[in-house]
Amino acid sequence: MPISPIDIHNKEFNRGFRGYNEDEVNEFLEQLMEDYKLVLTDKKEVEDRLASTNIRLGHYNSMEETLQKSIVVAQEAAEEVRRNSQKEAKLIVKEAEKNADRIVNEALSKARRIAMEIEELKKQSKVFRNRFKMIVEAQLDLIESDDWDHLMEYEADTTELEHLNLPQE
């Protein structure tokens, strides 16, 4: 057990024949007691600061551990978000490709249908043109026929018509 300042103060020495000067010893012990008191006070302050520092260190260690765990959780969450984003991007690309394929197929189908309609219209146009040409040629043949010349040469005798008795109005 360490000596306390009071132990120093209360220390009694045996007296001997030619011993030390009692006042000098008492004065030295008094000085020693004061210095020892300061040392103990300083020691107590250092121990208190050390305890406080240890508490703060424990707190900081706890914070560090919490931060490290938080960083790990954040990294895992970021990785999960990245994986989910990649999955979602792949799904979006697949959906876009399906839509693009559907649109292209619809466009090709429509283009084929329009091409077939154009071909049908061309055929109908040729048929109409041929029929119209035949009608026009038939009309030209009628105009150019000799029947018109005979019709122009025909003269009617109107003298007989004048003698007919028609009822008058």
Biotite code that builds the C-alpha atoms (Angstrom):
import biotite.structure as struc

atoms = struc.array([
    struc.Atom([0.000, 0.000, 0.000], chain_id="A", res_id=1, res_name="MET", atom_name="CA", element="C"),
    struc.Atom([1.457, 3.388, -0.969], chain_id="A", res_id=2, res_name="PRO", atom_name="CA", element="C"),
    struc.Atom([2.421, 5.948, 1.648], chain_id="A", res_id=3, res_name="ILE", atom_name="CA", element="C"),
    struc.Atom([0.028, 8.866, 1.924], chain_id="A", res_id=4, res_name="SER", atom_name="CA", element="C"),
    struc.Atom([1.003, 12.453, 2.781], chain_id="A", res_id=5, res_name="PRO", atom_name="CA", element="C"),
    struc.Atom([-0.608, 11.974, 6.218], chain_id="A", res_id=6, res_name="ILE", atom_name="CA", element="C"),
    struc.Atom([1.619, 8.911, 6.804], chain_id="A", res_id=7, res_name="ASP", atom_name="CA", element="C"),
    struc.Atom([4.614, 11.113, 6.073], chain_id="A", res_id=8, res_name="ILE", atom_name="CA", element="C"),
    struc.Atom([3.309, 13.838, 8.348], chain_id="A", res_id=9, res_name="HIS", atom_name="CA", element="C"),
    struc.Atom([2.601, 11.468, 11.238], chain_id="A", res_id=10, res_name="ASN", atom_name="CA", element="C"),
    struc.Atom([5.836, 9.522, 10.944], chain_id="A", res_id=11, res_name="LYS", atom_name="CA", element="C"),
    struc.Atom([7.745, 9.398, 14.237], chain_id="A", res_id=12, res_name="GLU", atom_name="CA", element="C"),
    struc.Atom([11.389, 8.420, 14.381], chain_id="A", res_id=13, res_name="PHE", atom_name="CA", element="C"),
    struc.Atom([13.114, 6.894, 17.390], chain_id="A", res_id=14, res_name="ASN", atom_name="CA", element="C"),
    struc.Atom([15.615, 9.116, 19.099], chain_id="A", res_id=15, res_name="ARG", atom_name="CA", element="C"),
    struc.Atom([19.112, 8.097, 19.188], chain_id="A", res_id=16, res_name="GLY", atom_name="CA", element="C"),
    struc.Atom([22.261, 9.376, 20.665], chain_id="A", res_id=17, res_name="PHE", atom_name="CA", element="C"),
    struc.Atom([23.742, 11.737, 18.198], chain_id="A", res_id=18, res_name="ARG", atom_name="CA", element="C"),
    struc.Atom([20.643, 11.665, 15.931], chain_id="A", res_id=19, res_name="GLY", atom_name="CA", element="C"),
    struc.Atom([19.607, 14.116, 13.213], chain_id="A", res_id=20, res_name="TYR", atom_name="CA", element="C"),
    struc.Atom([18.495, 17.652, 13.890], chain_id="A", res_id=21, res_name="ASN", atom_name="CA", element="C"),
    struc.Atom([14.831, 17.309, 14.645], chain_id="A", res_id=22, res_name="GLU", atom_name="CA", element="C"),
    struc.Atom([13.794, 20.654, 13.029], chain_id="A", res_id=23, res_name="ASP", atom_name="CA", element="C"),
    struc.Atom([15.620, 19.847, 9.789], chain_id="A", res_id=24, res_name="GLU", atom_name="CA", element="C"),
    struc.Atom([14.022, 16.409, 9.615], chain_id="A", res_id=25, res_name="VAL", atom_name="CA", element="C"),
    struc.Atom([10.582, 17.872, 10.318], chain_id="A", res_id=26, res_name="ASN", atom_name="CA", element="C"),
    struc.Atom([11.099, 20.594, 7.748], chain_id="A", res_id=27, res_name="GLU", atom_name="CA", element="C"),
    struc.Atom([12.281, 18.008, 5.183], chain_id="A", res_id=28, res_name="PHE", atom_name="CA", element="C"),
    struc.Atom([9.320, 15.746, 5.947], chain_id="A", res_id=29, res_name="LEU", atom_name="CA", element="C"),
    struc.Atom([6.968, 18.750, 5.627], chain_id="A", res_id=30, res_name="GLU", atom_name="CA", element="C"),
    struc.Atom([8.486, 19.577, 2.221], chain_id="A", res_id=31, res_name="GLN", atom_name="CA", element="C"),
    struc.Atom([8.367, 15.910, 1.212], chain_id="A", res_id=32, res_name="LEU", atom_name="CA", element="C"),
    struc.Atom([4.722, 15.711, 2.285], chain_id="A", res_id=33, res_name="MET", atom_name="CA", element="C"),
    struc.Atom([3.772, 18.772, 0.158], chain_id="A", res_id=34, res_name="GLU", atom_name="CA", element="C"),
    struc.Atom([5.640, 17.465, -2.879], chain_id="A", res_id=35, res_name="ASP", atom_name="CA", element="C"),
    struc.Atom([4.156, 14.019, -2.429], chain_id="A", res_id=36, res_name="TYR", atom_name="CA", element="C"),
    struc.Atom([0.683, 15.598, -2.175], chain_id="A", res_id=37, res_name="LYS", atom_name="CA", element="C"),
    struc.Atom([1.306, 17.349, -5.504], chain_id="A", res_id=38, res_name="LEU", atom_name="CA", element="C"),
    struc.Atom([2.512, 14.135, -7.077], chain_id="A", res_id=39, res_name="VAL", atom_name="CA", element="C"),
    struc.Atom([-0.589, 12.293, -5.865], chain_id="A", res_id=40, res_name="LEU", atom_name="CA", element="C"),
    struc.Atom([-2.837, 15.138, -7.065], chain_id="A", res_id=41, res_name="THR", atom_name="CA", element="C"),
    struc.Atom([-1.114, 15.105, -10.448], chain_id="A", res_id=42, res_name="ASP", atom_name="CA", element="C"),
    struc.Atom([-1.396, 11.330, -10.535], chain_id="A", res_id=43, res_name="LYS", atom_name="CA", element="C"),
    struc.Atom([-5.139, 11.554, -9.757], chain_id="A", res_id=44, res_name="LYS", atom_name="CA", element="C"),
    struc.Atom([-5.636, 14.148, -12.515], chain_id="A", res_id=45, res_name="GLU", atom_name="CA", element="C"),
    struc.Atom([-3.700, 12.008, -14.991], chain_id="A", res_id=46, res_name="VAL", atom_name="CA", element="C"),
    struc.Atom([-5.738, 8.955, -13.999], chain_id="A", res_id=47, res_name="GLU", atom_name="CA", element="C"),
    struc.Atom([-8.972, 10.954, -14.381], chain_id="A", res_id=48, res_name="ASP", atom_name="CA", element="C"),
    struc.Atom([-7.883, 12.237, -17.805], chain_id="A", res_id=49, res_name="ARG", atom_name="CA", element="C"),
    struc.Atom([-6.840, 8.736, -18.781], chain_id="A", res_id=50, res_name="LEU", atom_name="CA", element="C"),
    struc.Atom([-10.215, 7.372, -17.694], chain_id="A", res_id=51, res_name="ALA", atom_name="CA", element="C"),
    struc.Atom([-11.973, 10.153, -19.622], chain_id="A", res_id=52, res_name="SER", atom_name="CA", element="C"),
    struc.Atom([-9.753, 9.510, -22.630], chain_id="A", res_id=53, res_name="THR", atom_name="CA", element="C"),
    struc.Atom([-10.471, 5.786, -22.394], chain_id="A", res_id=54, res_name="ASN", atom_name="CA", element="C"),
    struc.Atom([-14.208, 6.517, -22.299], chain_id="A", res_id=55, res_name="ILE", atom_name="CA", element="C"),
    struc.Atom([-13.904, 8.782, -25.341], chain_id="A", res_id=56, res_name="ARG", atom_name="CA", element="C"),
    struc.Atom([-11.668, 6.234, -27.039], chain_id="A", res_id=57, res_name="LEU", atom_name="CA", element="C"),
    struc.Atom([-14.282, 3.576, -26.357], chain_id="A", res_id=58, res_name="GLY", atom_name="CA", element="C"),
    struc.Atom([-16.910, 5.910, -27.781], chain_id="A", res_id=59, res_name="HIS", atom_name="CA", element="C"),
    struc.Atom([-14.769, 6.601, -30.851], chain_id="A", res_id=60, res_name="TYR", atom_name="CA", element="C"),
    struc.Atom([-14.019, 2.902, -31.267], chain_id="A", res_id=61, res_name="ASN", atom_name="CA", element="C"),
    struc.Atom([-17.739, 2.228, -31.078], chain_id="A", res_id=62, res_name="SER", atom_name="CA", element="C"),
    struc.Atom([-18.376, 4.983, -33.638], chain_id="A", res_id=63, res_name="MET", atom_name="CA", element="C"),
    struc.Atom([-15.635, 3.578, -35.866], chain_id="A", res_id=64, res_name="GLU", atom_name="CA", element="C"),
    struc.Atom([-17.151, 0.116, -35.660], chain_id="A", res_id=65, res_name="GLU", atom_name="CA", element="C"),
    struc.Atom([-20.596, 1.537, -36.393], chain_id="A", res_id=66, res_name="THR", atom_name="CA", element="C"),
    struc.Atom([-19.212, 3.519, -39.329], chain_id="A", res_id=67, res_name="LEU", atom_name="CA", element="C"),
    struc.Atom([-17.427, 0.466, -40.692], chain_id="A", res_id=68, res_name="GLN", atom_name="CA", element="C"),
    struc.Atom([-20.631, -1.545, -40.432], chain_id="A", res_id=69, res_name="LYS", atom_name="CA", element="C"),
    struc.Atom([-22.521, 1.324, -42.079], chain_id="A", res_id=70, res_name="SER", atom_name="CA", element="C"),
    struc.Atom([-19.974, 1.438, -44.886], chain_id="A", res_id=71, res_name="ILE", atom_name="CA", element="C"),
    struc.Atom([-20.307, -2.300, -45.410], chain_id="A", res_id=72, res_name="VAL", atom_name="CA", element="C"),
    struc.Atom([-24.110, -2.024, -45.418], chain_id="A", res_id=73, res_name="VAL", atom_name="CA", element="C"),
    struc.Atom([-23.930, 0.942, -47.811], chain_id="A", res_id=74, res_name="ALA", atom_name="CA", element="C"),
    struc.Atom([-21.573, -0.968, -50.113], chain_id="A", res_id=75, res_name="GLN", atom_name="CA", element="C"),
    struc.Atom([-23.879, -3.981, -50.058], chain_id="A", res_id=76, res_name="GLU", atom_name="CA", element="C"),
    struc.Atom([-26.889, -1.758, -50.725], chain_id="A", res_id=77, res_name="ALA", atom_name="CA", element="C"),
    struc.Atom([-25.046, -0.033, -53.575], chain_id="A", res_id=78, res_name="ALA", atom_name="CA", element="C"),
    struc.Atom([-24.118, -3.409, -55.028], chain_id="A", res_id=79, res_name="GLU", atom_name="CA", element="C"),
    struc.Atom([-27.733, -4.569, -54.731], chain_id="A", res_id=80, res_name="GLU", atom_name="CA", element="C"),
    struc.Atom([-28.942, -1.362, -56.406], chain_id="A", res_id=81, res_name="VAL", atom_name="CA", element="C"),
    struc.Atom([-26.364, -1.865, -59.171], chain_id="A", res_id=82, res_name="ARG", atom_name="CA", element="C"),
    struc.Atom([-27.477, -5.480, -59.694], chain_id="A", res_id=83, res_name="ARG", atom_name="CA", element="C"),
    struc.Atom([-31.132, -4.471, -59.715], chain_id="A", res_id=84, res_name="ASN", atom_name="CA", element="C"),
    struc.Atom([-30.399, -1.630, -62.123], chain_id="A", res_id=85, res_name="SER", atom_name="CA", element="C"),
    struc.Atom([-28.602, -4.015, -64.459], chain_id="A", res_id=86, res_name="GLN", atom_name="CA", element="C"),
    struc.Atom([-31.508, -6.474, -64.305], chain_id="A", res_id=87, res_name="LYS", atom_name="CA", element="C"),
    struc.Atom([-33.985, -3.682, -64.940], chain_id="A", res_id=88, res_name="GLU", atom_name="CA", element="C"),
    struc.Atom([-31.875, -2.346, -67.810], chain_id="A", res_id=89, res_name="ALA", atom_name="CA", element="C"),
    struc.Atom([-31.752, -5.824, -69.365], chain_id="A", res_id=90, res_name="LYS", atom_name="CA", element="C"),
    struc.Atom([-35.520, -6.142, -69.027], chain_id="A", res_id=91, res_name="LEU", atom_name="CA", element="C"),
    struc.Atom([-36.019, -2.722, -70.595], chain_id="A", res_id=92, res_name="ILE", atom_name="CA", element="C"),
    struc.Atom([-33.694, -3.639, -73.473], chain_id="A", res_id=93, res_name="VAL", atom_name="CA", element="C"),
    struc.Atom([-35.514, -6.959, -74.016], chain_id="A", res_id=94, res_name="LYS", atom_name="CA", element="C"),
    struc.Atom([-38.874, -5.201, -73.952], chain_id="A", res_id=95, res_name="GLU", atom_name="CA", element="C"),
    struc.Atom([-37.589, -2.552, -76.362], chain_id="A", res_id=96, res_name="ALA", atom_name="CA", element="C"),
    struc.Atom([-36.229, -5.264, -78.671], chain_id="A", res_id=97, res_name="GLU", atom_name="CA", element="C"),
    struc.Atom([-39.579, -7.080, -78.588], chain_id="A", res_id=98, res_name="LYS", atom_name="CA", element="C"),
    struc.Atom([-41.404, -3.838, -79.329], chain_id="A", res_id=99, res_name="ASN", atom_name="CA", element="C"),
    struc.Atom([-38.945, -3.017, -82.106], chain_id="A", res_id=100, res_name="ALA", atom_name="CA", element="C"),
    struc.Atom([-39.406, -6.499, -83.599], chain_id="A", res_id=101, res_name="ASP", atom_name="CA", element="C"),
    struc.Atom([-43.177, -6.135, -83.372], chain_id="A", res_id=102, res_name="ARG", atom_name="CA", element="C"),
    struc.Atom([-43.077, -2.689, -84.993], chain_id="A", res_id=103, res_name="ILE", atom_name="CA", element="C"),
    struc.Atom([-40.745, -3.904, -87.744], chain_id="A", res_id=104, res_name="VAL", atom_name="CA", element="C"),
    struc.Atom([-42.942, -6.966, -88.373], chain_id="A", res_id=105, res_name="ASN", atom_name="CA", element="C"),
    struc.Atom([-46.059, -4.806, -88.470], chain_id="A", res_id=106, res_name="GLU", atom_name="CA", element="C"),
    struc.Atom([-44.340, -2.385, -90.860], chain_id="A", res_id=107, res_name="ALA", atom_name="CA", element="C"),
    struc.Atom([-43.197, -5.230, -93.116], chain_id="A", res_id=108, res_name="LEU", atom_name="CA", element="C"),
    struc.Atom([-46.677, -6.737, -93.090], chain_id="A", res_id=109, res_name="SER", atom_name="CA", element="C"),
    struc.Atom([-48.210, -3.364, -93.911], chain_id="A", res_id=110, res_name="LYS", atom_name="CA", element="C"),
    struc.Atom([-45.634, -2.778, -96.662], chain_id="A", res_id=111, res_name="ALA", atom_name="CA", element="C"),
    struc.Atom([-46.444, -6.203, -98.167], chain_id="A", res_id=112, res_name="ARG", atom_name="CA", element="C"),
    struc.Atom([-50.169, -5.483, -97.980], chain_id="A", res_id=113, res_name="ARG", atom_name="CA", element="C"),
    struc.Atom([-49.671, -2.075, -99.630], chain_id="A", res_id=114, res_name="ILE", atom_name="CA", element="C"),
    struc.Atom([-47.463, -3.635, -102.329], chain_id="A", res_id=115, res_name="ALA", atom_name="CA", element="C"),
    struc.Atom([-50.180, -6.228, -103.011], chain_id="A", res_id=116, res_name="MET", atom_name="CA", element="C"),
    struc.Atom([-52.824, -3.484, -103.147], chain_id="A", res_id=117, res_name="GLU", atom_name="CA", element="C"),
    struc.Atom([-50.621, -1.529, -105.588], chain_id="A", res_id=118, res_name="ILE", atom_name="CA", element="C"),
    struc.Atom([-50.260, -4.607, -107.794], chain_id="A", res_id=119, res_name="GLU", atom_name="CA", element="C"),
    struc.Atom([-54.035, -5.162, -107.672], chain_id="A", res_id=120, res_name="GLU", atom_name="CA", element="C"),
    struc.Atom([-54.635, -1.500, -108.569], chain_id="A", res_id=121, res_name="LEU", atom_name="CA", element="C"),
    struc.Atom([-52.173, -1.829, -111.471], chain_id="A", res_id=122, res_name="LYS", atom_name="CA", element="C"),
    struc.Atom([-54.057, -4.878, -112.743], chain_id="A", res_id=123, res_name="LYS", atom_name="CA", element="C"),
    struc.Atom([-57.400, -3.114, -112.396], chain_id="A", res_id=124, res_name="GLN", atom_name="CA", element="C"),
    struc.Atom([-55.927, -0.056, -114.107], chain_id="A", res_id=125, res_name="SER", atom_name="CA", element="C"),
    struc.Atom([-54.721, -2.177, -117.067], chain_id="A", res_id=126, res_name="LYS", atom_name="CA", element="C"),
    struc.Atom([-58.126, -3.857, -117.330], chain_id="A", res_id=127, res_name="VAL", atom_name="CA", element="C"),
    struc.Atom([-59.893, -0.478, -117.195], chain_id="A", res_id=128, res_name="PHE", atom_name="CA", element="C"),
    struc.Atom([-57.476, 0.991, -119.746], chain_id="A", res_id=129, res_name="ARG", atom_name="CA", element="C"),
    struc.Atom([-57.974, -1.928, -122.128], chain_id="A", res_id=130, res_name="ASN", atom_name="CA", element="C"),
    struc.Atom([-61.777, -1.742, -121.780], chain_id="A", res_id=131, res_name="ARG", atom_name="CA", element="C"),
    struc.Atom([-61.765, 2.025, -122.207], chain_id="A", res_id=132, res_name="PHE", atom_name="CA", element="C"),
    struc.Atom([-59.482, 1.684, -125.240], chain_id="A", res_id=133, res_name="LYS", atom_name="CA", element="C"),
    struc.Atom([-61.834, -0.910, -126.707], chain_id="A", res_id=134, res_name="MET", atom_name="CA", element="C"),
    struc.Atom([-64.838, 1.365, -126.142], chain_id="A", res_id=135, res_name="ILE", atom_name="CA", element="C"),
    struc.Atom([-63.052, 4.354, -127.695], chain_id="A", res_id=136, res_name="VAL", atom_name="CA", element="C"),
    struc.Atom([-61.892, 2.257, -130.639], chain_id="A", res_id=137, res_name="GLU", atom_name="CA", element="C"),
    struc.Atom([-65.430, 0.952, -131.101], chain_id="A", res_id=138, res_name="ALA", atom_name="CA", element="C"),
    struc.Atom([-66.781, 4.499, -131.071], chain_id="A", res_id=139, res_name="GLN", atom_name="CA", element="C"),
    struc.Atom([-64.107, 5.588, -133.569], chain_id="A", res_id=140, res_name="LEU", atom_name="CA", element="C"),
    struc.Atom([-65.036, 2.654, -135.789], chain_id="A", res_id=141, res_name="ASP", atom_name="CA", element="C"),
    struc.Atom([-68.664, 3.783, -135.634], chain_id="A", res_id=142, res_name="LEU", atom_name="CA", element="C"),
    struc.Atom([-67.736, 7.331, -136.548], chain_id="A", res_id=143, res_name="ILE", atom_name="CA", element="C"),
    struc.Atom([-65.551, 6.230, -139.416], chain_id="A", res_id=144, res_name="GLU", atom_name="CA", element="C"),
    struc.Atom([-68.100, 3.763, -140.816], chain_id="A", res_id=145, res_name="SER", atom_name="CA", element="C"),
    struc.Atom([-69.825, 4.293, -144.152], chain_id="A", res_id=146, res_name="ASP", atom_name="CA", element="C"),
    struc.Atom([-73.215, 4.415, -142.465], chain_id="A", res_id=147, res_name="ASP", atom_name="CA", element="C"),
    struc.Atom([-72.667, 8.070, -141.746], chain_id="A", res_id=148, res_name="TRP", atom_name="CA", element="C"),
    struc.Atom([-72.072, 8.767, -145.414], chain_id="A", res_id=149, res_name="ASP", atom_name="CA", element="C"),
    struc.Atom([-75.286, 6.982, -146.347], chain_id="A", res_id=150, res_name="HIS", atom_name="CA", element="C"),
    struc.Atom([-77.158, 8.921, -143.767], chain_id="A", res_id=151, res_name="LEU", atom_name="CA", element="C"),
    struc.Atom([-75.923, 12.171, -145.251], chain_id="A", res_id=152, res_name="MET", atom_name="CA", element="C"),
    struc.Atom([-76.950, 11.111, -148.706], chain_id="A", res_id=153, res_name="GLU", atom_name="CA", element="C"),
    struc.Atom([-80.454, 10.221, -147.647], chain_id="A", res_id=154, res_name="TYR", atom_name="CA", element="C"),
    struc.Atom([-83.050, 12.766, -148.642], chain_id="A", res_id=155, res_name="GLU", atom_name="CA", element="C"),
    struc.Atom([-86.519, 12.765, -147.397], chain_id="A", res_id=156, res_name="ALA", atom_name="CA", element="C"),
    struc.Atom([-89.490, 13.738, -149.501], chain_id="A", res_id=157, res_name="ASP", atom_name="CA", element="C"),
    struc.Atom([-91.220, 16.360, -147.439], chain_id="A", res_id=158, res_name="THR", atom_name="CA", element="C"),
    struc.Atom([-93.881, 17.172, -149.991], chain_id="A", res_id=159, res_name="THR", atom_name="CA", element="C"),
    struc.Atom([-95.986, 14.276, -149.000], chain_id="A", res_id=160, res_name="GLU", atom_name="CA", element="C"),
    struc.Atom([-95.790, 15.246, -145.390], chain_id="A", res_id=161, res_name="LEU", atom_name="CA", element="C"),
    struc.Atom([-97.309, 18.606, -146.091], chain_id="A", res_id=162, res_name="GLU", atom_name="CA", element="C"),
    struc.Atom([-100.489, 17.080, -147.305], chain_id="A", res_id=163, res_name="HIS", atom_name="CA", element="C"),
    struc.Atom([-101.179, 15.109, -144.298], chain_id="A", res_id=164, res_name="LEU", atom_name="CA", element="C"),
    struc.Atom([-103.944, 16.462, -142.207], chain_id="A", res_id=165, res_name="ASN", atom_name="CA", element="C"),
    struc.Atom([-102.792, 16.881, -138.771], chain_id="A", res_id=166, res_name="LEU", atom_name="CA", element="C"),
    struc.Atom([-105.179, 18.014, -136.080], chain_id="A", res_id=167, res_name="PRO", atom_name="CA", element="C"),
    struc.Atom([-104.596, 21.540, -135.166], chain_id="A", res_id=168, res_name="GLN", atom_name="CA", element="C"),
    struc.Atom([-104.399, 22.779, -131.823], chain_id="A", res_id=169, res_name="GLU", atom_name="CA", element="C"),
])
